Amino acid sequence: MKRHFIYNVLLNIGLILMVLSAIAAFNSEQYPILAISMAIIFILGYLKYRLLKQIRHITKGK
């Protein structure tokens, strides 16, 4: 469970940094960087969704 907690914290930090990066890229009109940031946000969001689904499955089994 400790591993899942650390993974969740790292995903949250990554999501926050990518959102800040996307905002900065939008404000400075650097649209390729904005597109890359948005893609990474979607990937990290999907990984967080899978983690939460896995945690639900683990806790239901107990």
Number of C-alpha atoms within 10 A of each C-alpha: 8 7 8 13 11 11 15 16 12 14 18 15 12 16 20 13 14 21 17 13 17 22 14 14 18 15 11 10 11 12 13 11 15 21 14 15 21 16 13 17 20 14 13 18 16 12 15 18 12 12 17 14 11 13 14 11 11 11 8 8 7 5
